[in-house]
Amino acid sequence: MKARSVPIRAPVITTEIILRAYAAGIFPMAESADDPSLFWVEPEIRGVIPLDRFHVPSRLARTVRADLFEIRVDSAFDEVIAACAEERPDRPETWINTRIRELFSALHRLGHAHSVECWREGRLVGGLYGLSLGAAFFGESMFHRATDASKVALVHLVARLRHGGYRLLDAQFQTSHLAQFGTQEVPREAYRMLLEAATERKADWWSWPQGRQVNGREALAELP
């Protein structure tokens, strides 16, 4: 996490408070998976992936087009967030603790939190999850157990957001991994304007109906 974030220790957090917080531009994190407490974060500089300028590297586009993975949506949300919370060699600690997993599972049951998943031979090998609010989607975390699986999930996420009329994809922080897709750093005040404009609009996560298989060519056709 960048040092420019502004943490605020939080009281008891409910799903209703979570939704209000995201609408106000703040989100919860934990110091580690073992820390039971949460705190609010409001970054001074926000990472945003412009939906109208999303960049897919040519090699990744070939991978998406080849349909190496079966793409499912919201079929294994709890498994996705659990996988995102796992320790990895390149990330020995995680900010996703038990309370965050509980809150987002509840938000998923309420229809606010979603997952995009990559499956191969009946096994979950990559994916991501986030929160939908109005025409804004807040990406939380991603994981992969097969090469490019999380990247393919991101491409399918952006395609779904564009198809459903979303206006904002919040990535929280800029990273070298996300930079290849055209992620931009936006100052807090400018972000708040983008956020307000997006949350006041309506979008449809299920513009592609639940259970419909979207292949790589369809996904790429939705991109700018």
C-alpha positions in Angstrom: 0.0 0.0 0.0 1.3 3.5 -0.8 2.2 5.7 2.2 -0.2 8.4 0.8 -3.2 6.5 2.1 -5.1 7.9 5.1 -6.1 5.1 7.6 -8.9 5.7 10.1 -9.5 3.1 12.7 -13.1 1.9 12.3 -15.9 0.9 14.7 -18.1 -2.2 14.1 -18.6 -2.4 10.3 -21.8 -3.7 8.6 -22.6 -4.3 4.9 -24.6 -1.0 5.0 -21.6 0.9 6.3 -19.4 -0.7 3.7 -21.7 0.5 0.9 -21.8 4.0 2.3 -18.0 4.0 2.7 -17.4 3.0 -0.9 -19.8 5.7 -2.1 -17.8 8.2 -0.1 -14.4 7.0 -1.5 -13.1 4.9 1.3 -12.6 1.2 1.8 -11.6 -1.2 4.6 -8.4 -3.2 5.0 -6.6 -5.2 7.6 -3.0 -5.1 8.6 -2.8 -8.9 8.0 -4.9 -12.0 7.7 -4.4 -12.7 11.4 -5.4 -9.2 12.6 -9.1 -9.2 13.5 -9.4 -5.4 13.3 -10.1 -3.3 10.2 -9.3 0.3 9.3 -10.5 2.7 6.6 -8.3 3.8 3.8 -8.8 6.9 1.6 -5.8 7.2 -0.8 -4.6 10.6 -1.7 -3.9 9.2 -5.2 -6.2 6.6 -6.6 -5.6 3.9 -9.2 -8.3 3.9 -11.9 -8.5 1.7 -15.0 -10.2 3.8 -17.7 -12.9 1.7 -19.3 -12.7 3.6 -22.5 -8.9 3.3 -22.8 -8.3 -0.2 -21.4 -5.2 -1.7 -23.0 -4.8 -5.4 -23.7 -1.2 -6.4 -24.7 -1.1 -8.3 -27.9 0.2 -11.6 -26.3 -2.6 -11.5 -23.8 -5.2 -10.8 -26.5 -4.1 -14.0 -28.2 -4.5 -15.9 -24.9 -8.0 -14.5 -24.4 -9.0 -15.3 -27.9 -7.7 -18.9 -27.5 -10.2 -19.5 -24.7 -7.7 -21.5 -22.6 -10.0 -21.1 -19.6 -13.7 -21.5 -19.0 -15.0 -18.1 -17.7 -17.6 -18.2 -15.0 -19.2 -15.4 -13.1 -20.3 -15.6 -9.4 -20.2 -19.4 -9.4 -17.6 -19.7 -6.6 -17.4 -16.3 -4.9 -16.2 -17.6 -1.5 -13.6 -19.8 -3.2 -12.2 -16.7 -5.1 -11.9 -14.5 -2.0 -10.3 -17.4 -0.1 -7.8 -17.8 -2.9 -7.1 -14.1 -2.9 -6.4 -14.3 0.8 -3.8 -17.1 0.5 -0.2 -16.4 1.1 2.1 -16.6 -1.9 5.8 -16.5 -2.4 5.5 -13.1 -3.9 3.1 -11.9 -1.3 3.7 -13.5 2.1 1.1 -11.3 3.8 -2.4 -10.3 2.8 -4.8 -7.6 3.9 -7.8 -9.9 3.6 -8.7 -11.1 7.0 -11.7 -13.2 8.2 -13.9 -10.1 8.8 -13.4 -8.9 5.3 -14.2 -12.3 3.9 -17.4 -12.4 6.0 -18.5 -8.9 4.9 -17.9 -9.5 1.2 -19.6 -12.9 1.3 -22.6 -11.1 2.8 -22.4 -8.4 0.1 -22.3 -11.1 -2.5 -25.4 -12.7 -1.2 -27.0 -9.2 -1.4 -26.0 -8.9 -5.0 -23.3 -6.2 -4.5 -20.1 -8.2 -4.7 -19.1 -10.3 -7.7 -16.4 -12.6 -8.9 -15.0 -13.4 -12.4 -13.4 -16.8 -12.5 -11.1 -18.8 -14.7 -11.6 -22.6 -14.6 -9.7 -25.4 -16.3 -10.7 -29.0 -16.2 -13.1 -28.4 -13.4 -10.6 -26.5 -11.2 -10.6 -22.9 -10.3 -7.2 -21.5 -11.5 -7.7 -17.8 -11.3 -10.0 -14.9 -10.8 -10.9 -11.7 -9.1 -13.6 -10.1 -7.0 -15.0 -6.7 -6.3 -17.9 -4.5 -5.3 -20.6 -3.0 -7.7 -22.3 0.2 -6.8 -24.3 2.1 -9.3 -22.1 2.3 -12.4 -18.9 1.9 -10.5 -17.0 -1.3 -9.8 -14.3 -1.5 -7.2 -11.8 -4.1 -7.9 -10.5 -5.7 -4.6 -8.1 -8.5 -5.4 -7.1 -11.2 -7.9 -5.2 -14.4 -7.9 -3.8 -17.0 -10.3 -2.8 -20.6 -10.2 -2.2 -20.9 -13.9 -0.3 -18.5 -16.2 -2.3 -15.4 -17.2 -5.5 -16.6 -15.5 -5.9 -13.4 -13.4 -5.2 -11.2 -16.5 -7.7 -13.1 -18.6 -10.3 -12.6 -15.7 -9.5 -8.8 -15.8 -10.1 -8.6 -19.5 -13.5 -10.4 -19.1 -14.3 -8.1 -16.2 -13.7 -5.0 -18.3 -15.7 -6.4 -21.2 -18.6 -7.1 -18.8 -18.5 -3.6 -17.3 -18.5 -2.0 -20.7 -21.3 -4.2 -21.9 -23.3 -3.4 -18.8 -22.9 0.4 -19.0 -20.4 0.9 -16.1 -18.5 4.2 -16.0 -15.7 3.6 -13.4 -13.3 0.8 -12.6 -11.5 1.6 -9.3 -8.2 -0.3 -8.9 -7.5 1.3 -5.5 -3.7 1.7 -6.1 -1.5 1.9 -9.2 0.9 -1.1 -9.5 3.4 -2.2 -12.1 1.2 -5.1 -12.8 -1.9 -2.9 -13.5 0.1 -0.3 -15.4 0.3 -2.4 -18.5 -3.5 -2.1 -18.8 -3.5 1.7 -18.9 -4.2 2.3 -15.2 -4.0 6.0 -14.3 -3.3 7.7 -11.0 -6.1 10.2 -10.1 -5.8 12.8 -7.3 -8.4 12.4 -4.5 -10.6 15.3 -5.5 -10.7 14.3 -9.2 -11.5 10.8 -8.1 -14.4 11.9 -6.0 -15.9 13.6 -9.0 -15.6 10.4 -11.1 -17.1 8.4 -8.2 -20.1 10.7 -7.7 -20.8 10.7 -11.4 -20.6 6.9 -11.6 -22.6 6.0 -8.5 -25.5 8.3 -9.5 -25.9 6.2 -12.7 -27.3 2.7 -13.1 -25.5 -0.2 -14.7 -26.3 -3.8 -15.2 -23.9 -6.5 -14.0 -26.1 -9.1 -15.6 -26.4 -7.5 -19.0 -24.9 -10.8 -20.1 -27.4 -13.1 -18.3 -26.3 -15.3 -15.5 -24.9 -18.6 -16.8 -24.2 -17.3 -20.3 -20.8 -18.3 -21.5 -18.9 -15.3 -23.0 -16.0 -16.4 -25.1 -12.7 -14.5 -25.7 -13.7 -13.0 -29.0 -16.9 -11.6 -27.6 -15.0 -10.1 -24.7 -12.4 -8.5 -26.9 -15.1 -7.1 -29.2 -16.4 -5.1 -26.2 -13.1 -3.4 -25.6 -12.1 0.0 -27.0 
